[in-house]
Amino acid sequence: MTATESSSTSNHNQSTGEPSSSSSPLKKTKQLSILTFDLDDTLYPVSTVLDEANMAFARSMSRFGFDGIKPKDIVETGKRIREAMAETDPDQSAALSHTETRRLAIREEMEKVVYKRKLQSCADDWATQVSSLSPLVVQNAKK
């Protein structure tokens, strides 16, 4: 939770807004300027919201030809991305927002679908099974 406060002084009667008749010292009041929360279940369980968002995304992407993306795959890929980044760059991993992690995970899941399509297309062209493709062909399909 982050709060930015600004101080102001008042020499006015709080109830009427008119200048105070007493010569009392100025009162300092604090005013809340911004309040933010992260996705850590502080206010409500966010997993339900995120699960629904991932299900809606998977359904939508299916209509655009990206069949096979499962909501749990997005979550697991996001965890793997964050863990891998923590090993190579702990500071960057700590600064990575949930939105950024989810975006990277979604992209990776979409790239897997494209990769599988390339392999299948190549196998179809050569009238063979994907499992029969040479390692060189498989490696080039990743590009």
Summary of the structure (lengths in Angstrom):
residues: 143
radius of gyration: 27.2
end to end distance: 42.3
largest distance: 95.2
contacts: 296
relative contact order: 0.08
helix: 56%
strand: 15%
